[in-house]
């Protein structure tokens, strides 16, 4: 799976270089990506609908399932603070970058507005690399723990990386991934402004 993803990324880069002057593709790329992503998520939803026992299993776990996105968020922030310490970033700035949890567009824009383009760019790149890492190495994270891939994906576990999680982990973890990604996505726009305003 990792080799297939890597091949797809490389082919995408080559295609971008070759067809960079194609006006139609340039103007409609975002729409095409969104459409294909929605089709993928629809097909995963269809698969889940066929196997209702998976949803019942998740329902049995109750509110304990919410501990997963909370742990992912705390781990992301804590890890970013450690990384920030190594490169001498302020604690609140490093923590706010980590609080993006892979949602690069939101974290980049938010921090650019609140703190300036420099930190916004750092947040954007850090979270882009997080998503790229998830795409390339997700099957290997599975060897650490079944929940590790979901943790690495962060907010993207409900959208862009969901098809890969479904393929690698199976439907049982697809539902957990959806819930985790949804909760993190809801929290990111709230948590980032709160953290960046902490005076340290």
Backbone as CSV, one residue per row, in Angstrom:
resi,resn,N_x,N_y,N_z,CA_x,CA_y,CA_z,C_x,C_y,C_z
1,UNK,0.822,-1.203,0.000,0.000,0.000,0.000,0.862,1.262,0.000
2,UNK,1.920,1.265,0.842,2.814,2.429,0.897,3.479,2.666,-0.454
3,UNK,3.875,1.568,-1.117,4.509,1.695,-2.429,3.529,2.262,-3.457
4,UNK,2.275,1.830,-3.361,1.251,2.343,-4.276,1.013,3.836,-4.056
5,UNK,0.956,4.239,-2.773,0.749,5.656,-2.451,1.934,6.482,-2.935
6,UNK,3.141,5.996,-2.662,4.352,6.701,-3.090,4.387,6.838,-4.615
7,UNK,4.020,5.761,-5.317,3.974,5.801,-6.779,2.967,6.827,-7.264
8,UNK,1.800,6.869,-6.611,0.756,7.828,-6.982,1.233,9.263,-6.763
9,UNK,1.926,9.503,-5.648,2.454,10.847,-5.358,3.471,11.256,-6.420
10,UNK,4.392,10.343,-6.751,5.427,10.647,-7.749,4.799,10.910,-9.117
11,UNK,3.823,10.070,-9.502,3.133,10.276,-10.780,2.385,11.605,-10.790
12,UNK,1.819,11.959,-9.629,1.125,13.243,-9.502,2.072,14.415,-9.690
13,UNK,3.256,14.324,-9.078,4.262,15.390,-9.214,4.697,15.528,-10.681
14,UNK,4.960,14.391,-11.317,5.367,14.411,-12.731,4.265,15.013,-13.607
15,UNK,3.020,14.613,-13.331,1.879,15.139,-14.099,1.742,16.647,-13.896
16,UNK,1.969,17.095,-12.655,1.897,18.526,-12.364,2.927,19.319,-13.134
17,UNK,4.120,18.743,-13.270,5.185,19.409,-14.028,4.850,19.431,-15.518
18,UNK,4.378,18.288,-16.026,4.094,18.164,-17.471,2.889,19.004,-17.888
19,UNK,1.828,18.987,-17.055,0.571,19.657,-17.435,0.335,20.966,-16.681
20,UNK,1.414,21.607,-16.210,1.252,22.818,-15.390,0.607,23.972,-16.167
21,UNK,0.684,23.933,-17.493,0.098,25.007,-18.309,-1.305,24.676,-18.815
22,UNK,-1.843,23.531,-18.387,-3.199,23.150,-18.790,-4.203,23.972,-17.971
23,UNK,-4.797,24.969,-18.587,-5.676,25.920,-17.890,-6.872,25.227,-17.260
24,UNK,-7.447,24.269,-17.989,-8.636,23.572,-17.475,-8.312,22.856,-16.166
25,UNK,-7.200,22.095,-16.148,-6.809,21.358,-14.949,-6.483,22.297,-13.803
26,UNK,-5.745,23.354,-14.101,-5.350,24.327,-13.061,-6.580,24.953,-12.428
27,UNK,-7.567,25.316,-13.240,-8.759,26.006,-12.738,-9.742,25.086,-12.027
28,UNK,-9.703,23.788,-12.367,-10.704,22.875,-11.817,-10.115,21.795,-10.903
29,UNK,-8.836,21.929,-10.565,-8.176,20.889,-9.767,-8.816,20.729,-8.393
30,UNK,-9.077,21.847,-7.691,-9.685,21.776,-6.358,-11.051,21.102,-6.406
31,UNK,-11.841,21.449,-7.419,-13.177,20.850,-7.575,-13.068,19.351,-7.831
32,UNK,-12.120,18.973,-8.680,-11.922,17.556,-9.011,-11.477,16.755,-7.786
33,UNK,-10.550,17.316,-7.012,-10.076,16.650,-5.789,-11.230,16.454,-4.814
34,UNK,-12.023,17.517,-4.617,-13.173,17.445,-3.700,-14.167,16.388,-4.157
35,UNK,-14.446,16.366,-5.465,-15.407,15.399,-6.013,-14.938,13.970,-5.804
36,UNK,-13.668,13.695,-6.131,-13.127,12.344,-5.968,-13.103,11.930,-4.503
37,UNK,-12.777,12.882,-3.624,-12.757,12.598,-2.190,-14.155,12.255,-1.686
38,UNK,-15.151,12.998,-2.150,-16.540,12.731,-1.745,-16.994,11.360,-2.246
39,UNK,-16.578,10.984,-3.450,-16.932,9.656,-3.972,-16.309,8.565,-3.109
40,UNK,-15.032,8.743,-2.738,-14.353,7.770,-1.874,-15.061,7.625,-0.535
41,UNK,-15.397,8.768,0.077,-16.053,8.741,1.390,-17.451,8.128,1.274
42,UNK,-18.157,8.427,0.179,-19.469,7.826,-0.052,-19.366,6.302,-0.121
43,UNK,-18.372,5.802,-0.857,-18.200,4.355,-0.995,-17.845,3.705,0.339
44,UNK,-17.064,4.390,1.153,-16.753,3.867,2.494,-18.028,3.829,3.342
45,UNK,-18.821,4.902,3.247,-20.098,4.941,3.966,-21.033,3.827,3.527
46,UNK,-21.062,3.568,2.238,-21.879,2.472,1.689,-21.430,1.139,2.269
47,UNK,-20.119,0.950,2.308,-19.554,-0.289,2.860,-19.926,-0.442,4.334
48,UNK,-19.881,0.678,5.061,-20.261,0.651,6.482,-21.742,0.325,6.651
49,UNK,-22.564,0.918,5.774,-24.011,0.678,5.835,-24.362,-0.781,5.613
50,UNK,-23.568,-1.440,4.776,-23.780,-2.865,4.508,-23.458,-3.718,5.736
51,UNK,-22.531,-3.247,6.552,-22.068,-4.033,7.702,-22.427,-3.296,8.992
52,UNK,-23.697,-3.266,9.327,-24.173,-2.489,10.463,-23.607,-2.961,11.795
53,UNK,-23.183,-4.209,11.861,-22.650,-4.729,13.115,-21.433,-3.937,13.586
54,UNK,-20.711,-3.320,12.642,-19.547,-2.510,13.001,-19.984,-1.313,13.832
55,UNK,-21.052,-0.626,13.390,-21.553,0.548,14.109,-22.057,0.146,15.485
56,UNK,-22.711,-1.015,15.595,-23.195,-1.480,16.890,-22.033,-1.745,17.844
57,UNK,-20.939,-2.273,17.302,-19.758,-2.524,18.143,-19.209,-1.217,18.712
58,UNK,-19.175,-0.184,17.877,-18.676,1.119,18.318,-19.614,1.704,19.377
59,UNK,-20.916,1.526,19.170,-21.894,2.055,20.115,-21.722,1.424,21.490
60,UNK,-21.302,0.173,21.513,-21.073,-0.523,22.783,-19.950,0.132,23.585
61,UNK,-18.975,0.722,22.902,-17.836,1.346,23.585,-18.227,2.647,24.266
62,UNK,-19.302,3.270,23.801,-19.813,4.478,24.439,-18.878,5.671,24.318
63,UNK,-18.951,6.550,25.319,-18.193,7.802,25.296,-16.689,7.592,25.421
64,UNK,-16.275,6.381,25.799,-14.827,6.106,25.922,-14.103,6.349,24.598
65,UNK,-14.843,6.243,23.513,-14.232,6.422,22.191,-13.722,7.857,22.002
66,UNK,-14.308,8.812,22.754,-13.884,10.210,22.643,-12.504,10.446,23.253
67,UNK,-12.044,9.483,24.053,-10.692,9.605,24.616,-9.627,9.541,23.523
68,UNK,-9.949,8.891,22.411,-8.971,8.743,21.323,-8.611,10.103,20.715
69,UNK,-9.601,10.905,20.238,-9.220,12.210,19.683,-8.600,13.151,20.714
70,UNK,-9.045,13.054,21.967,-8.459,13.894,23.022,-6.985,13.538,23.207
71,UNK,-6.684,12.242,23.250,-5.294,11.789,23.405,-4.454,12.200,22.198
72,UNK,-5.039,12.131,21.000,-4.317,12.536,19.789,-3.977,14.021,19.841
73,UNK,-4.951,14.829,20.252,-4.730,16.276,20.351,-3.651,16.626,21.359
74,UNK,-3.722,16.017,22.541,-2.723,16.278,23.588,-1.337,15.825,23.124
75,UNK,-1.274,14.642,22.511,0.002,14.125,22.017,0.601,15.016,20.942
76,UNK,-0.237,15.535,20.050,0.235,16.422,18.979,0.833,17.704,19.549
77,UNK,0.120,18.275,20.510,0.586,19.528,21.126,1.878,19.294,21.914
78,UNK,1.896,18.233,22.706,3.081,17.922,23.520,4.302,17.646,22.642
79,UNK,4.101,16.861,21.572,5.193,16.556,20.646,5.720,17.810,19.966
80,UNK,4.814,18.718,19.587,5.225,19.967,18.940,6.011,20.858,19.905
81,UNK,5.619,20.855,21.176,6.341,21.650,22.179,7.776,21.140,22.327
82,UNK,7.939,19.818,22.359,9.288,19.230,22.447,10.110,19.609,21.211
83,UNK,9.498,19.468,20.023,10.181,19.852,18.792,10.516,21.334,18.774
84,UNK,9.588,22.154,19.249,9.808,23.598,19.316,10.945,23.975,20.253
85,UNK,11.043,23.239,21.350,12.128,23.474,22.306,13.490,23.236,21.649
86,UNK,13.568,22.213,20.807,14.826,21.881,20.128,15.249,22.957,19.130
87,UNK,14.279,23.642,18.539,14.628,24.696,17.576,14.362,26.097,18.147
88,UNK,14.191,26.157,19.468,14.060,27.419,20.216,12.845,28.251,19.795
89,UNK,11.708,27.575,19.646,10.438,28.268,19.406,9.778,28.561,20.738
90,UNK,8.976,29.609,20.787,8.173,29.877,21.989,7.186,28.722,22.189
91,UNK,6.898,28.424,23.444,6.036,27.279,23.772,4.659,27.425,23.135
92,UNK,4.061,28.620,23.250,2.703,28.791,22.720,2.675,28.674,21.195
93,UNK,3.739,29.122,20.523,3.782,29.043,19.065,3.949,27.589,18.604
94,UNK,4.859,26.870,19.247,5.061,25.456,18.897,3.793,24.648,19.173
95,UNK,3.175,24.899,20.329,1.953,24.179,20.708,0.820,24.460,19.723
96,UNK,0.714,25.705,19.271,-0.366,26.051,18.334,-0.159,25.391,16.973
97,UNK,1.107,25.218,16.574,1.404,24.496,15.327,0.969,23.036,15.468
98,UNK,1.312,22.418,16.610,0.916,21.032,16.861,-0.583,20.860,16.969
99,UNK,-1.267,21.893,17.457,-2.726,21.830,17.620,-3.451,21.772,16.288
100,UNK,-2.725,22.027,15.189,-3.335,21.902,13.860,-3.709,20.473,13.526
101,UNK,-3.037,19.510,14.148,-3.361,18.075,14.006,-3.513,17.624,12.549
102,UNK,-2.658,18.159,11.674,-2.704,17.738,10.278,-3.591,18.581,9.377
103,UNK,-4.399,19.486,9.976,-5.282,20.328,9.161,-4.499,21.566,8.746
104,UNK,-3.714,21.420,7.688,-2.750,22.459,7.308,-3.404,23.745,6.819
105,UNK,-4.504,23.646,6.088,-5.138,24.863,5.562,-5.702,25.721,6.691
106,UNK,-6.378,25.098,7.635,-6.962,25.839,8.751,-5.880,26.413,9.665
107,UNK,-4.918,25.585,10.078,-3.884,26.052,11.006,-3.026,27.137,10.370
108,UNK,-2.691,26.964,9.091,-1.885,27.963,8.393,-2.579,29.310,8.313
109,UNK,-3.853,29.301,7.928,-4.624,30.544,7.785,-4.846,31.202,9.148
110,UNK,-5.254,30.418,10.136,-5.525,30.958,11.470,-4.304,31.639,12.070
111,UNK,-3.176,30.938,12.038,-1.970,31.487,12.650,-1.391,32.641,11.838
112,UNK,-1.613,32.653,10.545,-1.206,33.810,9.734,-1.996,35.044,10.141
113,UNK,-3.282,34.870,10.398,-4.132,35.992,10.795,-3.817,36.480,12.204
114,UNK,-3.573,35.528,13.109,-3.375,35.889,14.518,-1.954,36.360,14.798
115,UNK,-0.979,35.655,14.232,0.418,35.893,14.621,1.296,36.362,13.479
116,UNK,0.866,36.177,12.263,1.684,36.614,11.131,2.013,35.481,10.177
117,UNK,2.445,35.834,8.956,2.675,34.829,7.912,3.803,33.838,8.207
118,UNK,4.781,34.251,9.015,5.908,33.352,9.296,5.441,32.112,10.050
119,UNK,4.714,32.326,11.149,4.209,31.187,11.925,3.145,30.430,11.139
120,UNK,2.360,31.164,10.368,1.354,30.512,9.522,1.990,29.561,8.524
121,UNK,3.119,29.968,7.961,3.839,29.113,7.007,4.409,27.878,7.690
122,UNK,4.931,28.060,8.911,5.468,26.931,9.679,4.356,25.923,9.950
123,UNK,3.186,26.434,10.379,2.041,25.560,10.672,1.584,24.827,9.416
124,UNK,1.525,25.551,8.314,1.102,24.952,7.049,2.033,23.801,6.658
125,UNK,3.341,24.071,6.654,4.310,23.057,6.224,4.360,21.872,7.182
126,UNK,4.357,22.153,8.485,4.426,21.073,9.477,3.247,20.119,9.321
127,UNK,2.064,20.682,9.105,0.871,19.837,8.998,0.734,19.170,7.636
128,UNK,1.290,19.796,6.589,1.353,19.133,5.280,2.246,17.900,5.377
129,UNK,3.415,18.071,6.024,4.341,16.942,6.169,3.726,15.835,7.030
130,UNK,2.903,16.226,7.992,2.232,15.213,8.824,1.297,14.364,7.966
131,UNK,0.523,15.018,7.119,-0.402,14.270,6.258,0.369,13.403,5.262
132,UNK,1.445,13.956,4.705,2.252,13.195,3.757,2.882,11.971,4.430
133,UNK,3.344,12.155,5.668,3.896,11.032,6.444,2.841,9.954,6.655
134,UNK,1.622,10.383,6.950,0.524,9.429,7.138,0.287,8.628,5.861
135,UNK,0.256,9.317,4.717,0.029,8.634,3.443,1.113,7.603,3.136
136,UNK,2.347,7.975,3.386,3.465,7.124,2.976,3.731,5.960,3.923
137,UNK,3.531,6.187,5.235,3.979,5.186,6.207,2.858,4.595,7.064
138,UNK,1.604,4.876,6.708,0.482,4.414,7.527,0.488,2.906,7.787
139,UNK,0.763,2.065,6.783,0.778,0.613,7.057,1.821,0.202,8.091
140,UNK,2.913,0.962,8.172,3.971,0.623,9.127,3.595,1.039,10.550
141,UNK,2.836,2.150,10.673,2.378,2.578,11.994,1.429,1.551,12.609
142,UNK,0.752,0.802,11.753,-0.168,-0.247,12.212,0.555,-1.279,13.076
143,UNK,1.853,-1.486,12.818,2.630,-2.471,13.576,2.857,-2.024,15.016
144,UNK,2.812,-0.709,15.251,2.965,-0.178,16.611,1.672,-0.404,17.395
145,UNK,0.563,-0.016,16.776,-0.762,-0.148,17.388,-1.798,0.067,16.306
146,UNK,-2.977,-0.538,16.473,-4.054,-0.353,15.495,-4.552,1.101,15.496
147,UNK,-4.371,1.802,16.638,-4.817,3.190,16.725,-3.750,4.179,16.274
148,UNK,-2.502,3.728,16.162,-1.406,4.633,15.786,-1.648,5.315,14.433
149,UNK,-2.107,4.597,13.393,-2.359,5.276,12.121,-3.403,6.382,12.237
150,UNK,-4.426,6.155,13.048,-5.472,7.170,13.240,-4.875,8.395,13.925
151,UNK,-3.986,8.144,14.887,-3.326,9.237,15.594,-2.458,10.069,14.672
152,UNK,-1.718,9.417,13.801,-0.844,10.126,12.862,-1.682,10.970,11.899
153,UNK,-2.814,10.452,11.471,-3.666,11.167,10.520,-4.325,12.398,11.142
154,UNK,-4.602,12.362,12.435,-5.187,13.518,13.109,-6.532,13.911,12.534
155,UNK,-6.670,15.196,12.179,-7.940,15.706,11.658,-8.299,15.088,10.323
156,UNK,-7.293,14.691,9.542,-7.547,14.151,8.199,-8.109,12.732,8.234
157,UNK,-8.200,12.151,9.437,-8.721,10.785,9.560,-10.186,10.671,9.146
158,UNK,-10.869,11.829,9.016,-12.272,11.781,8.593,-12.434,12.100,7.103
159,UNK,-11.348,12.484,6.439,-11.517,12.812,5.014,-10.392,12.266,4.138
160,UNK,-9.299,13.014,3.973,-8.310,12.635,2.955,-7.621,11.301,3.219
161,UNK,-7.346,10.985,4.492,-6.648,9.724,4.792,-7.618,8.590,5.153
162,UNK,-8.915,8.894,5.202,-9.908,7.875,5.578,-9.901,6.656,4.650
163,UNK,-9.833,6.844,3.325,-9.807,5.652,2.449,-8.624,4.734,2.743
164,UNK,-7.470,5.319,3.037,-6.282,4.517,3.333,-6.434,3.783,4.660
165,UNK,-7.002,4.469,5.663,-7.253,3.828,6.957,-8.214,2.661,6.789
166,UNK,-9.256,2.868,5.981,-10.234,1.807,5.728,-9.568,0.594,5.090
167,UNK,-8.654,0.847,4.160,-7.964,-0.233,3.453,-7.004,-0.985,4.378
168,UNK,-6.266,-0.235,5.198,-5.214,-0.827,6.036,-5.768,-1.452,7.314
169,UNK,-6.738,-0.784,7.953,-7.214,-1.227,9.272,-8.537,-1.984,9.230
170,UNK,-9.325,-1.794,8.178,-10.626,-2.461,8.107,-11.742,-1.581,8.633
171,UNK,-12.960,-2.045,8.479,-14.135,-1.233,8.786,-14.300,-0.918,10.263
172,UNK,-13.908,-1.833,11.147,-14.043,-1.571,12.580,-13.361,-0.254,12.949
173,UNK,-12.175,-0.044,12.415,-11.406,1.151,12.749,-11.770,2.339,11.863
174,UNK,-12.479,2.088,10.777,-12.932,3.185,9.922,-13.905,4.075,10.673
175,UNK,-14.811,3.480,11.431,-15.790,4.253,12.207,-15.073,5.056,13.292
176,UNK,-14.119,4.427,13.982,-13.336,5.128,15.004,-12.604,6.298,14.368
177,UNK,-12.052,6.068,13.186,-11.328,7.108,12.458,-12.241,8.286,12.126
178,UNK,-13.437,7.992,11.656,-14.408,9.045,11.329,-14.727,9.901,12.548
179,UNK,-15.022,9.232,13.666,-15.385,9.948,14.894,-14.208,10.780,15.387
180,UNK,-13.023,10.173,15.416,-11.826,10.867,15.886,-11.523,12.085,15.019
181,UNK,-11.517,11.896,13.705,-11.242,13.010,12.797,-12.262,14.122,12.922
182,UNK,-13.534,13.750,13.114,-14.598,14.744,13.249,-14.405,15.586,14.515
183,UNK,-14.144,14.930,15.633,-13.968,15.645,16.907,-12.762,16.589,16.826
184,UNK,-11.650,16.089,16.286,-10.442,16.922,16.162,-10.703,18.111,15.237
185,UNK,-11.394,17.867,14.131,-11.721,18.940,13.190,-12.550,20.028,13.865
186,UNK,-13.468,19.633,14.733,-14.297,20.604,15.452,-13.470,21.406,16.462
187,UNK,-12.459,20.763,17.043,-11.682,21.410,18.109,-10.559,22.317,17.600
188,UNK,-9.984,21.994,16.451,-8.817,22.744,15.954,-9.060,24.260,15.886
189,UNK,-10.181,24.739,15.281,-10.376,26.195,15.198,-10.601,26.862,16.555
190,UNK,-10.948,26.074,17.561,-11.162,26.622,18.911,-9.860,26.626,19.696
191,UNK,-9.129,25.528,19.607,-7.927,25.339,20.431,-6.764,26.222,19.973
192,UNK,-6.551,26.353,18.663,-5.403,27.138,18.175,-5.431,28.586,18.682
193,UNK,-6.542,29.324,18.527,-6.555,30.714,19.030,-6.357,30.786,20.556
194,UNK,-6.844,29.788,21.296,-6.680,29.788,22.737,-5.219,29.594,23.124
195,UNK,-4.540,28.662,22.457,-3.144,28.346,22.794,-2.209,29.493,22.419
196,UNK,-2.409,30.086,21.250,-1.474,31.110,20.781,-1.538,32.361,21.667
197,UNK,-2.641,32.541,22.382,-2.772,33.718,23.253,-2.151,33.504,24.640
198,UNK,-1.712,32.280,24.927,-1.053,32.019,26.212,0.305,32.735,26.199
199,UNK,0.592,33.564,27.198,1.807,34.416,27.152,3.095,33.732,27.572
200,UNK,3.482,32.649,26.910,4.795,32.039,27.173,5.246,31.212,25.984
